Amino acid sequence: MSRFDSARLAALMRDLLARLLRRPEDLLRFDDVRERLRLKHVVDRGTQEVPIDRIVGTIGREREFSRAFLPREESLRERWEEISELAEGQRGFPPVELYLVGEAYFVVDGHHRVSVARVNAAPSIEARVKEFLTPVPLPADATVQDVVLREGQADFLETTGLVADRVDDYRTTQGNGYERLLDHISVHRYFRGIELGRDVTWEEAVASWRDTVYGPVVETIRTSEIMADFPDDTETDLYLFTMDHLYYLKQRYGEQAGQAADAVEGIREERKPRRGTRKRRARDRGK
């Protein structure tokens, strides 16, 4: 069996397994990412060595190659085998052209070269890189669902002017999470205006909410190490849970009901057992 046939068979097997496990096996479409994350500004990063496993997207060829850049179609054979011969020779092949968004790379030109390099287990490939600057960090293992969720994050950052320094900054997986965050800022703005006895601008309210509400609560969450109990949630998810629990405590016990640390511990006690129960029930159904 030729190397192309082996690679194509591997692509078929990965596609079948992906359907069974309901996991993504298609390359990310750059046009979708650009539209959802509102990518506009580009910087030429020159020629550099790029880790192969961070090349996860394409411009227009998501049907021809799998997520691992294995060839899916017979029509790719001739060009793929030509590139394979070049890779084995002394001259090699010229750099590919890539776009960079966050930590993820998208192939502009050189799909066959990337595919051959992946099959040859090359750790990296020489590439001419142009980076699209984004306020929303995109991880190298991003899925289509991740991009959709980060569209909401991009909207939130644009509306507030906040900056995400890390991948998970201001990122929530809750369906109405960003609307709730904006509501929190609006409520904070109202009470801040009463406190100061004047109108508070949106920019002031955002900065004050970040520094006196969101930031301290997130720091409490980090210090508590509760994230280890909720691996599928983000810090912002836990912030929302904490604020909900604080509201419940104040409704039940009054304004002196407790602080963020008390609410975090309450979440640890109330939510974790229920998740464990769901897992046990799932295991029971599988017996």
N, C-alpha and C positions, 0 to 999 in steps of 0.2 A: 504494500500500500504506500502511495506517495505521501510526502509530508502535507501536501495540500489536502488530499483525501482524509488523512488523519485529523487535520485541523478542522475540516468541515464536519466530520463525524463527531468530533468533540463539541462543536457548536450545536449540532442537533441534539446531542445528549444533554447539554446544559440547558437548552431551550425546553426540552421535555421535563427535566427536573425542576426548572423554574416554574412551570405551570403547576406541577404537583405541589410544590412548596409555596406557591403564590408569592414568589419573590421576583423583583425586576431583573430582566436579562437584556433589555434594550439599552443602547447608548442614549445619553441625554441629548436632546435637541437644543442646539445653541440658540436658535431663534426663539424658542419658548422661554429659555432662561433670560435672554436679553429683554424680552417683552415684560416678563413678570417682575424682574428685578430692576427694570428701567435703566439698563446699562447705556451710557452715553460716552463717557470719557475714556479714552484709550491711551496707553503709554507703551512705546516700543521698548521692550526689555532686551533686545539683541539676541545673540545666539548663545545657547546654554544647554547643559545636560539636564534632561527632564526625567524624573522617575516614571517608568512605564506604567506602574499601577495607579498613577494619578491622572492618566489620560482616560477619561470616562465619557467623553461626549464627541459630537460631530456636527458638521454643517451638511445636512441633507442626505447622509448615508446610513441612517440608523437601522434601515431594513437589511442592508447588505452585510453588516458586521455585528456580532454579538457584543455584549458589554465587555467581554474579555478580548475583543477585537479578533475573534475567530471568524473566518469567512463562512457565510451562510449560503452563497449562491454559486452555481457552477460557472456562471459568466465571469467570475473573478479569477478563474484558474490561470489563464495565460499570463496576465499581468502579475499575479501573485508569485508564480513560479519564476518569472523573470527577476523579480525583486529578490527572491530567495537565492538565486544564483549570484546576484550582485553582492548580497550580504556575505556569502561564503568566499568571495574573491578578495583581492588585496585592496581594490579601490573602494569597496563599500558603496554606500549610496548617500546622496546629498541630504542636508538637514530637512526635516519636515517643518511645516508651518502650523503653529498652534495659537489658540487664544487661551488666556488664563483668566478665570473668574474665581476669586477666593483662593481655594486650594485645588480646584478642579481645572483640568485642561481639556480643550476641545480641538479636534483635528480640522484644520482648514484645508490643508493639502498634505498627502502622504499617508492615507489610510492603509494602503498595502504595506508600506514600510513599517508602520506601527504594528500591523498584524504579524508580519514576519518576525519582527523583533520580539513580540510577545511569545510566539511559538518557540523561538530560539532561547527563551528565558533570559533575555537581556534585561539587566536591571534598570537601564536608562537608555535614552535616545537623544541624539543631537537635534536641537530644534530652534527655529527662529520664533520668538515668543512676543506676542502683543497682549498686554494685560488690560482688561476692561475693569476699571475701578468701580467698586460696589460698596455701599454702606452696609450690606448684608453679607457677612462672611459665609462662603459656600464650602462645605467640607468636601474632600476628595471622594468620599463614598456616597455623595448625595443621590437621592432617588427623585423621581418625578414628584412624589408626594412631598418630599422635603422642599422642592422648589415652590410648590403651591403654598405651603405653609410660610415659606420665607417671603412670599409676595405680601402677605399680611404684615410681616415684620418690616418689610421695606416701606409699606404705607405708613406704619406707625412711626418709623424713624424719620420719614419725610415730614410728617405732620408735626412732630415734636422737635425736630432738630437735634435729637439725641444721637450719639455715636456708639456703635457696637464695636468695642475693642476686641472682643472674643466671639467665637462662633455662637455661643449660647446667650450672649447678652441680649436682654429684652426679647427673648424668643419663647413663645408659649405654644403648646400643642393643643390648648383648649379651643373649641370651636368659636367661641365669642370672646376669646381672651384679649385680643387687642382692643375691642370695643370697651371691655371692662377696664383696661388700663387707662384708656382715654377718659372714661367716666371718673376714675380715681383722681386723675389730674384736674378735671373740671370741679369736682367736689373740693379738692384741696385748694384750688384757686378761690372758690367762694369763701371758705372759712379763713383763708389767708387774708382776703380782702377785709373781712370783719375784724380780724386781729389787728391789721395795720390801719384800719379806718380810711381806706382809699381803694380805688380800683387797682387790681393787679393784672399786669399784662400776661398774655399766654406764655411768653418766653420766661418771665419771672416765675410763673406757676410751675412750669416744667422743671426748671432748675431747682426750685424749692422742694418739689415732690421727689425729685431724684436724690437730693442731698439729705432730706429730713424724713422721708417715708420709705421709698423703695430701697435706697442704698443701705440704711440701717437694718431693715428687715432681711434683705438678702445676706448681709454680713452675719446676722443671727442664724440664718439657715446654714451658711457655710460652717460656722463655728460649731453648730449642733451636730454636724455630720449626718444629718437626716437624709441627705441625698442618696446615701448608700442603701437606704430602705426603699427608695423610689427610683430605680434605675431608668424607668421609661419616662420620667418627668424631667422638666428643666427647672432651673432656679426660679424662673418667672412663674412657672406653674405652681411651685411651692409658695411663692410670694402671694399668689391669688388665693390659694388654700388658706394660708396664714391670715390674710386679711378677712376672709369669710369667717374664720373661726374667732378672730378678735371681735368681729361684729356680733357674733352669737354670744360670746362671753359678756359683752357690754349690755346686750339686750337682756340677758338673764340676771347679771349681777351688778349692773350699773357701770359708771365710768371708771371706777377703780377696780374693775374686774381682773385685770392682769396686763402683762406686756407681751411683746412679740415672742419672747422666749417661751412663755407659758402656752401661747397658741401653737407654737411649733411642736412642743411636747404633746399637746392635745391631739394634733394631727397624727403624730407618730403612734399614739395609742388607739385612735379611732379608725384611721384609714388602713393601717398595715394589717390588722386582723381580718378585715373584710377582704382584702386582696388575697390573703392566704386561704380564706374560705373559698373564694372563687376558684383558686388553683386546685384545691382539694376536690371541689365538685367536678371540675374538668377531668381530673384523674379518675374520679369515680365513674364518670360517664364512659370513659375509655375502657373500663374493665369489662 
